[in-house]
Amino acid sequence: MSTEPTENLYYRCHVFCCTNERPAGHERGSCAGRGSVRLRNYMKARAKELGLSELRINASGCLDRCELGPTMVIYPDGIWYRYESMADVDEILMQHVIGGAPVPRLMLKREDGPER
């Protein structure tokens, strides 16, 4: 996590999980079609179990990295992840959100995804 002062932040950490759904067979696919709604719901429940009250997890519309989904971005760090399982969600919560260290194996690079 960021080491910047957090006294003025409403949430210390804000997670946006793409839950966008496209029609079946769409060439780019969609995060919802790859299980993002179920994984986001799990993340919310798990964060509550862990007592992470300074964390907000939101559903997001398209984050425009559909081919790589499901995707999420965590602020204020601006780190993007691709995650596929509850184990991935747990690793992100434990290592990044609680421990303050990104999870390199799940991180998306700036060049991943469509041309901007």
C-alpha positions in Angstrom: 0.0 0.0 0.0 1.0 3.6 -0.5 3.0 5.2 2.4 1.4 8.6 1.8 -0.6 10.1 4.7 -4.1 8.7 4.8 -5.9 10.9 7.3 -7.8 12.7 4.6 -8.8 9.6 2.7 -12.3 8.2 3.3 -11.0 4.7 2.5 -7.3 3.8 2.8 -7.7 1.4 -0.2 -10.3 1.3 -3.0 -10.7 -1.7 -5.2 -12.6 -1.6 -8.5 -13.6 -5.1 -9.9 -14.8 -5.1 -13.4 -18.2 -6.9 -13.7 -19.0 -5.8 -17.2 -20.9 -8.3 -19.2 -20.9 -8.5 -23.0 -23.1 -10.8 -25.2 -22.0 -14.4 -25.4 -19.4 -14.9 -28.2 -18.2 -11.3 -28.2 -14.7 -11.1 -29.6 -13.3 -9.4 -26.5 -15.1 -11.5 -24.0 -16.0 -10.0 -20.7 -15.0 -10.1 -17.1 -18.5 -11.2 -16.0 -18.3 -14.0 -18.4 -15.1 -15.2 -16.7 -16.6 -15.2 -13.2 -15.8 -11.7 -11.9 -19.2 -11.2 -10.2 -18.7 -14.3 -8.1 -15.1 -13.4 -7.3 -16.0 -9.8 -6.4 -18.7 -11.0 -4.0 -16.2 -13.4 -2.4 -13.7 -10.5 -2.1 -16.3 -8.4 -0.3 -17.2 -11.2 2.1 -13.6 -12.1 2.8 -12.6 -8.5 3.4 -15.5 -8.2 5.9 -14.3 -11.5 7.6 -10.8 -10.0 7.9 -12.1 -6.8 9.4 -10.8 -4.6 6.6 -13.0 -1.6 7.4 -10.7 0.9 5.6 -11.2 -1.0 2.4 -13.9 -0.4 -0.2 -14.6 -3.0 -2.9 -16.8 -1.8 -5.8 -18.2 -3.3 -8.9 -17.0 -1.5 -11.9 -18.1 -1.2 -15.5 -15.7 -2.0 -18.2 -12.1 -1.3 -17.4 -11.1 -1.9 -21.1 -8.8 -4.8 -20.5 -11.5 -7.4 -21.3 -9.3 -9.9 -23.0 -7.3 -10.3 -19.8 -10.2 -10.5 -17.4 -11.4 -10.7 -14.8 -9.5 -7.5 -13.9 -9.4 -5.2 -11.0 -7.5 -2.0 -10.1 -6.5 -0.9 -6.6 -6.2 2.7 -5.6 -4.5 4.8 -4.4 -1.7 2.5 -5.7 -3.0 2.3 -9.2 -2.1 -1.4 -9.5 -4.0 -3.6 -11.9 -4.5 -7.3 -11.5 -5.9 -10.2 -13.4 -7.4 -12.8 -11.0 -9.1 -16.1 -11.7 -9.8 -17.8 -8.3 -10.6 -17.3 -4.7 -7.0 -18.2 -3.9 -5.9 -15.2 -6.1 -8.3 -12.9 -4.3 -7.0 -14.1 -0.9 -3.4 -13.5 -2.1 -4.3 -10.0 -3.2 -6.0 -9.2 0.1 -3.3 -10.7 2.3 -0.2 -9.6 0.4 -1.2 -6.3 -1.2 -4.0 -4.9 1.0 -2.8 -6.1 4.4 0.9 -6.6 3.7 1.5 -3.6 1.5 3.4 -5.6 -1.2 2.0 -6.1 -4.7 1.5 -9.6 -6.1 3.7 -9.6 -9.2 2.4 -12.9 -10.7 -1.1 -11.4 -10.9 -0.2 -7.8 -11.9 -1.0 -6.4 -15.3 1.6 -4.3 -17.0 0.8 -1.0 -18.7 1.3 -2.6 -22.1 -1.1 -5.4 -21.5 -4.5 -5.0 -23.1 -5.7 -3.0 -26.1 -3.9 -0.1 -27.7 -4.8 3.3 -26.2 
